[in-house]
Amino acid sequence: MIKIGIVKVEDNYLEAVIQGETYTLFAPLIEYLLKNPNVEYAMYDVDHPLTQNVRLRVKTKGKPPLDAIKEAVNNVLRDIEELEKGFLGG
């Protein structure tokens, strides 16, 4: 089970610690975040693969970071659905 703890949140900055996950979810999330012109930087680090704790940092310009994260998650899901349709012929 994934647990999210917000460490710091401001108008244009969010830092969170996510427990129960490693690189699998965050590598594509960061890639999609960085495609957004409103994202100044997005990064994550894993303290140790066995503890499965990820620290996510997102800084935006002109847009709340949580909105940018939601948009990136929706774009990832959209692309996964498109990939699924391609494999299943839907």
DSSP file (Angstrom, degrees, kcal/mol; ACC not computed):
  #  RESIDUE AA STRUCTURE BP1 BP2  ACC     N-H-->O    O-->H-N    N-H-->O    O-->H-N    TCO  KAPPA ALPHA  PHI   PSI    X-CA   Y-CA   Z-CA
    1    1 A M              0   0    0      0, 0.0     2,-0.4     0, 0.0    20,-0.0   0.000 360.0 360.0 360.0 135.8    0.0    0.0    0.0
    2    2 A I        -     0   0    0     18,-0.0     2,-0.4    16,-0.0    18,-0.2  -0.726 360.0-168.0 -89.7 133.4    1.3    3.5   -0.9
    3    3 A K  E     -A   19   0A   0     16,-2.1    16,-3.3    -2,-0.4     2,-0.5  -0.986   5.2-157.0-121.3 132.0    1.3    6.2    1.7
    4    4 A I  E     -A   18   0A   0     -2,-0.4     2,-0.5    14,-0.2    14,-0.2  -0.931   8.0-173.8-112.9 127.0    1.9    9.8    0.8
    5    5 A G  E     -A   17   0A   0     12,-3.0    12,-3.0    -2,-0.5     2,-0.6  -0.981  19.8-138.3-119.5 123.8    3.1   12.3    3.3
    6    6 A I  E     +A   16   0A   0     -2,-0.5    10,-0.3    10,-0.2     3,-0.1  -0.698  21.5 178.1 -81.8 121.3    3.4   16.0    2.4
    7    7 A V  E     -     0   0A   0      8,-2.5     2,-0.3    -2,-0.6     9,-0.2   0.870  69.4  -3.9 -87.3 -44.5    6.6   17.5    3.7
    8    8 A K  E     -A   15   0A   0      7,-2.0     7,-2.9     2,-0.0     2,-0.4  -0.982  60.2-177.8-153.2 136.3    6.2   21.0    2.3
    9    9 A V  E     +A   14   0A   0     -2,-0.3     2,-0.2     5,-0.2     5,-0.2  -0.988  12.5 157.5-140.3 131.8    3.7   22.7    0.1
   10   10 A E        -     0   0    0      3,-3.1     3,-0.4    -2,-0.4    -2,-0.0  -0.726  59.5 -78.6-134.7-176.3    3.7   26.3   -1.2
   11   11 A D  S    S+     0   0    0     -2,-0.2     3,-0.0     1,-0.2    52,-0.0   0.879 129.0  12.1 -57.1 -39.0    2.2   28.1   -4.1
   12   12 A N  S    S+     0   0    0     52,-0.2    48,-2.4    53,-0.1     2,-0.4   0.160 120.4  67.5-128.0  19.9    4.8   26.8   -6.5
   13   13 A Y  E     + B   0  59A   0     -3,-0.4    -3,-3.1    46,-0.2     2,-0.4  -0.997  47.3 178.9-145.1 137.1    6.6   24.0   -4.6
   14   14 A L  E     -AB   9  58A   0     44,-2.4    44,-2.5    -2,-0.4     2,-0.4  -0.998   2.2-178.0-137.1 134.4    5.7   20.6   -3.3
   15   15 A E  E     +AB   8  57A   0     -7,-2.9    -8,-2.5    -2,-0.4    -7,-2.0  -0.998  15.0 168.2-130.3 128.7    7.8   18.1   -1.5
   16   16 A A  E     -AB   6  56A   0     40,-2.4    40,-2.8    -2,-0.4     2,-0.5  -0.964  29.3-139.6-139.1 153.7    6.3   14.7   -0.5
   17   17 A V  E     -AB   5  55A   0    -12,-3.0   -12,-3.0    -2,-0.3     2,-0.5  -0.975  18.7-163.1-113.7 126.4    7.5   11.4    0.8
   18   18 A I  E     -AB   4  54A   0     36,-3.3    36,-2.9    -2,-0.5     3,-0.4  -0.942   4.1-158.0-113.3 122.1    5.8    8.4   -0.7
   19   19 A Q  E    S+AB   3  53A   0    -16,-3.3   -16,-2.1    -2,-0.5    34,-0.2  -0.809  70.1  33.2-101.2 138.7    6.2    5.1    1.1
   20   20 A G  S    S+     0   0    0     32,-2.9     2,-0.3    -2,-0.4    -1,-0.2   0.649 100.5  82.2  97.9  17.5    5.7    1.7   -0.6
   21   21 A E        -     0   0    0     31,-1.4    -1,-0.3    -3,-0.4     2,-0.1  -0.978  46.8-176.2-148.4 158.8    7.0    2.6   -4.1
   22   22 A T    >>  -     0   0    0     -2,-0.3     4,-0.8    -3,-0.1     3,-0.5  -0.236  60.8 -41.9-129.2-139.8   10.3    2.9   -5.9
   23   23 A Y  H 3> S+     0   0    0      1,-0.2     4,-2.4     2,-0.2    -2,-0.0   0.743 111.3  84.2 -67.5 -25.9   11.5    3.9   -9.4
   24   24 A T  H 34 S+     0   0    0      1,-0.2    -1,-0.2     2,-0.2    -3,-0.0   0.860 102.2  26.2 -53.3 -48.6    8.7    2.2  -11.2
   25   25 A L  H <> S+     0   0    0     -3,-0.5     4,-1.3     1,-0.1    -1,-0.2   0.806 121.1  53.5 -84.0 -30.4    6.0    4.9  -10.9
   26   26 A F  H  X S+     0   0    0     -4,-0.8     4,-2.5     2,-0.2     5,-0.2   0.773  94.2  64.8 -86.5 -25.8    8.2    7.9  -10.6
   27   27 A A  H  X S+     0   0    0     -4,-2.4     4,-1.8     2,-0.2    -1,-0.2   0.966 111.5  36.9 -61.0 -51.5   10.5    7.6  -13.6
   28   28 A P  H  > S+     0   0    0      0, 0.0     4,-2.4     0, 0.0     5,-0.2   0.883 114.6  56.7 -68.6 -34.5    7.6    8.1  -16.0
   29   29 A L  H  X S+     0   0    0     -4,-1.3     4,-2.5     1,-0.2    -2,-0.2   0.930 108.4  46.6 -60.3 -45.0    5.8   10.6  -13.8
   30   30 A I  H  X S+     0   0    0     -4,-2.5     4,-2.5     2,-0.2    -1,-0.2   0.906 110.1  54.3 -63.0 -41.3    8.9   12.9  -13.8
   31   31 A E  H  X S+     0   0    0     -4,-1.8     4,-0.7    -5,-0.2    -2,-0.2   0.923 112.1  43.5 -58.9 -44.9    9.2   12.5  -17.5
   32   32 A Y  H >X S+     0   0    0     -4,-2.4     3,-0.6     1,-0.2     4,-0.5   0.877 111.8  53.6 -70.4 -37.7    5.7   13.7  -18.0
   33   33 A L  H >< S+     0   0    0     -4,-2.5     3,-1.4     1,-0.2     6,-0.2   0.915 105.7  53.7 -61.1 -42.0    6.0   16.5  -15.5
   34   34 A L  H 3< S+     0   0    0     -4,-2.5    -1,-0.2     1,-0.3    -2,-0.2   0.669  98.5  63.8 -71.3 -15.6    9.1   17.8  -17.3
   35   35 A K  H << S+     0   0    0     -4,-0.7    -1,-0.3    -3,-0.6    -2,-0.2   0.688  84.1  92.7 -75.1 -18.8    7.1   18.0  -20.5
   36   36 A N  S X< S-     0   0    0     -3,-1.4     3,-1.9    -4,-0.5    32,-0.0  -0.649  71.3-148.7 -80.2 122.2    4.9   20.6  -18.9
   37   37 A P  T 3  S+     0   0    0      0, 0.0    -1,-0.1     0, 0.0    -3,-0.0   0.692  96.4  62.6 -65.3 -16.4    6.1   24.2  -19.6
   38   38 A N  T 3  S+     0   0    0     -5,-0.1    23,-2.9    22,-0.1     2,-0.6   0.485  85.1  89.5 -85.1  -2.6    4.7   25.3  -16.2
   39   39 A V  E <   -C   60   0A   0     -3,-1.9    21,-0.3    21,-0.2     3,-0.1  -0.858  52.5-174.6 -99.7 118.8    7.1   22.9  -14.4
   40   40 A E  E    S-     0   0A   0     19,-2.1     2,-0.3    -2,-0.6    20,-0.2   0.922  72.5 -15.7 -76.4 -47.0   10.4   24.5  -13.5
   41   41 A Y  E     -C   59   0A   0     18,-1.8    18,-3.0     2,-0.0     2,-0.3  -0.983  55.6-172.6-155.3 153.7   11.8   21.2  -12.1
   42   42 A A  E     +C   58   0A   0     -2,-0.3     2,-0.3    16,-0.2    16,-0.2  -0.981  20.1 155.1-145.2 132.1   10.7   17.8  -11.0
   43   43 A M  E     -C   57   0A   0     14,-2.5    14,-2.8    -2,-0.3     2,-0.3  -0.979  18.2-166.3-152.7 162.3   12.8   15.2   -9.3
   44   44 A Y  E     -C   56   0A   0     -2,-0.3     2,-0.3    12,-0.2    12,-0.2  -0.980   2.0-166.3-145.9 157.8   12.7   12.2   -7.0
   45   45 A D  E     -C   55   0A   0     10,-1.6    10,-2.8    -2,-0.3     2,-0.5  -0.992  16.1-137.8-144.1 151.3   15.1   10.2   -5.1
   46   46 A V  E     -C   54   0A   0     -2,-0.3     8,-0.2     8,-0.2   -24,-0.1  -0.926   6.7-151.9-108.6 125.0   14.8    6.8   -3.4
   47   47 A D  S    S-     0   0    0      6,-1.8    -1,-0.2    -2,-0.5     7,-0.1   0.925  80.1 -22.1 -65.4 -42.7   16.5    6.6    0.0
   48   48 A H    >>> -     0   0    0      5,-0.4     4,-1.4    -3,-0.1     3,-1.1  -0.874  58.5-125.8-164.7 134.8   17.1    2.8   -0.4
   49   49 A P  T 345S+     0   0    0      0, 0.0    -2,-0.1     0, 0.0    -1,-0.1   0.797 109.4  54.9 -56.8 -29.8   15.4    0.3   -2.6
   50   50 A L  T 345S+     0   0    0      1,-0.2   -28,-0.0     2,-0.1    -3,-0.0   0.805 108.4  46.7 -75.7 -27.7   14.6   -2.0    0.3
   51   51 A T  T <45S-     0   0    0     -3,-1.1   -31,-0.4     2,-0.1    -1,-0.2   0.718  94.2-147.0 -85.5 -20.3   12.8    0.7    2.3
   52   52 A Q  T  <5 +     0   0    0     -4,-1.4   -32,-2.9     1,-0.2   -31,-1.4   0.913  42.5 146.8  54.3  50.7   10.7    1.8   -0.7
   53   53 A N  E   < -B   19   0A   0     -5,-0.5    -6,-1.8   -34,-0.2     2,-0.4  -0.978  26.7-169.2-116.4 124.5   10.6    5.5    0.3
   54   54 A V  E     -BC  18  46A   0    -36,-2.9   -36,-3.3    -2,-0.5     2,-0.6  -0.930  11.4-152.9-114.0 134.5   10.6    8.1   -2.5
   55   55 A R  E     -BC  17  45A   0    -10,-2.8   -10,-1.6    -2,-0.4     2,-0.4  -0.946  16.7-164.5-106.3 119.5   11.0   11.8   -2.0
   56   56 A L  E     -BC  16  44A   0    -40,-2.8   -40,-2.4    -2,-0.6     2,-0.4  -0.871   7.4-174.7-107.1 134.1    9.3   13.8   -4.7
   57   57 A R  E     +BC  15  43A   0    -14,-2.8   -14,-2.5    -2,-0.4     2,-0.4  -0.997   4.5 176.0-130.3 129.7   10.0   17.5   -5.4
   58   58 A V  E     -BC  14  42A   0    -44,-2.5   -44,-2.4    -2,-0.4     2,-0.4  -0.995   7.1-173.7-136.0 128.4    8.2   19.6   -7.9
   59   59 A K  E     -BC  13  41A   0    -18,-3.0   -19,-2.1    -2,-0.4   -18,-1.8  -0.987  13.1-175.3-122.0 131.2    8.6   23.3   -8.5
   60   60 A T  E     - C   0  39A   0    -48,-2.4     2,-0.4    -2,-0.4   -21,-0.2  -0.687  22.7-135.8-119.5 170.6    6.2   25.1  -10.9
   61   61 A K  S    S-     0   0    0    -23,-2.9   -49,-0.0    -2,-0.2    -2,-0.0  -0.948  87.1 -12.7-129.8 111.5    5.8   28.6  -12.4
   62   62 A G  S    S+     0   0    0     -2,-0.4   -23,-0.1     1,-0.1   -50,-0.1   0.532 120.0  77.5  82.2   6.6    2.3   30.0  -12.5
   63   63 A K  S    S-     0   0    0    -25,-0.3    -3,-0.1   -51,-0.0    -1,-0.1  -0.994  86.9-104.6-147.2 137.6    0.5   26.7  -11.7
   64   64 A P    >>  -     0   0    0      0, 0.0     4,-1.7     0, 0.0     3,-0.6  -0.398  30.2-129.4 -61.5 137.9    0.0   24.9   -8.4
   65   65 A P  H 3> S+     0   0    0      0, 0.0     4,-2.3     0, 0.0     5,-0.2   0.838 106.7  58.2 -60.5 -33.5    2.3   21.8   -8.2
   66   66 A L  H 3> S+     0   0    0      1,-0.2     4,-2.5     2,-0.2     5,-0.2   0.880 104.7  51.6 -65.1 -35.7   -0.5   19.5   -7.3
   67   67 A D  H <> S+     0   0    0     -3,-0.6     4,-2.4     2,-0.2    -1,-0.2   0.910 109.6  49.6 -63.9 -41.9   -2.3   20.5  -10.5
   68   68 A A  H  X S+     0   0    0     -4,-1.7     4,-2.3     2,-0.2    -2,-0.2   0.889 111.3  49.4 -64.6 -38.9    0.8   19.7  -12.5
   69   69 A I  H  X S+     0   0    0     -4,-2.3     4,-2.6     2,-0.2    -2,-0.2   0.929 110.9  49.1 -65.8 -45.1    1.1   16.3  -10.8
   70   70 A K  H  X S+     0   0    0     -4,-2.5     4,-2.4     1,-0.2    -2,-0.2   0.910 111.8  49.6 -60.2 -42.2   -2.6   15.5  -11.5
   71   71 A E  H  X S+     0   0    0     -4,-2.4     4,-2.2     2,-0.2    -1,-0.2   0.915 111.2  48.7 -63.5 -43.3   -2.2   16.5  -15.1
   72   72 A A  H  X S+     0   0    0     -4,-2.3     4,-2.4     2,-0.2    -2,-0.2   0.916 110.8  50.3 -63.9 -43.0    0.9   14.4  -15.5
   73   73 A V  H  X S+     0   0    0     -4,-2.6     4,-2.6     1,-0.2    -2,-0.2   0.925 110.8  49.5 -61.0 -44.4   -0.8   11.4  -13.9
   74   74 A N  H  X S+     0   0    0     -4,-2.4     4,-2.4     1,-0.2    -1,-0.2   0.884 110.7  50.2 -62.5 -38.2   -3.8   11.8  -16.2
   75   75 A N  H  X S+     0   0    0     -4,-2.2     4,-2.2     2,-0.2    -1,-0.2   0.892 110.1  49.9 -68.0 -39.1   -1.4   12.0  -19.2
   76   76 A V  H  X S+     0   0    0     -4,-2.4     4,-2.2     2,-0.2    -2,-0.2   0.947 112.5  47.1 -61.3 -47.9    0.4    8.8  -18.2
   77   77 A L  H  X S+     0   0    0     -4,-2.6     4,-2.3     1,-0.2    -2,-0.2   0.892 110.3  53.0 -62.6 -39.8   -2.9    7.0  -17.7
   78   78 A R  H  X S+     0   0    0     -4,-2.4     4,-2.1     1,-0.2    -1,-0.2   0.926 110.5  47.0 -60.3 -45.2   -4.1    8.2  -21.1
   79   79 A D  H  X S+     0   0    0     -4,-2.2     4,-2.2     1,-0.2    -1,-0.2   0.862 110.3  52.5 -67.9 -34.7   -1.0    6.9  -22.8
   80   80 A I  H  X S+     0   0    0     -4,-2.2     4,-2.6     2,-0.2    -1,-0.2   0.906 108.7  50.8 -65.9 -40.4   -1.3    3.6  -21.1
   81   81 A E  H  X S+     0   0    0     -4,-2.3     4,-2.5     2,-0.2    -2,-0.2   0.908 110.0  50.1 -62.4 -41.4   -4.9    3.2  -22.2
   82   82 A E  H  X S+     0   0    0     -4,-2.1     4,-2.0     2,-0.2    -2,-0.2   0.905 111.2  48.8 -62.7 -41.6   -3.8    4.0  -25.8
   83   83 A L  H  X S+     0   0    0     -4,-2.2     4,-1.9     2,-0.2    -2,-0.2   0.915 110.2  51.3 -63.4 -43.1   -1.1    1.4  -25.5
   84   84 A E  H  X S+     0   0    0     -4,-2.6     4,-2.6     1,-0.2     5,-0.2   0.917 108.6  51.1 -60.8 -44.2   -3.6   -1.1  -24.2
   85   85 A K  H  X>S+     0   0    0     -4,-2.5     5,-1.7     1,-0.2     4,-1.3   0.884 107.8  54.0 -60.7 -38.3   -5.9   -0.5  -27.1
   86   86 A G  H  <5S+     0   0    0     -4,-2.0    -1,-0.2     1,-0.2    -2,-0.2   0.892 113.2  41.5 -63.4 -40.1   -3.1   -1.0  -29.5
   87   87 A F  H  <5S+     0   0    0     -4,-1.9    -2,-0.2     1,-0.2    -1,-0.2   0.852 121.4  40.7 -75.0 -35.2   -2.3   -4.4  -28.0
   88   88 A L  H  <5S-     0   0    0     -4,-2.6    -2,-0.2    -5,-0.2    -1,-0.2   0.497 106.7-121.9 -95.1  -3.9   -5.9   -5.5  -27.7
   89   89 A G  T  <5       0   0    0     -4,-1.3    -3,-0.2    -5,-0.2    -4,-0.1   0.802 360.0 360.0  72.0  28.5   -7.0   -4.1  -31.0
   90   90 A G      <       0   0    0     -5,-1.7    -4,-0.2    -6,-0.2    -5,-0.1   0.461 360.0 360.0 -95.8 360.0   -9.7   -1.8  -29.4
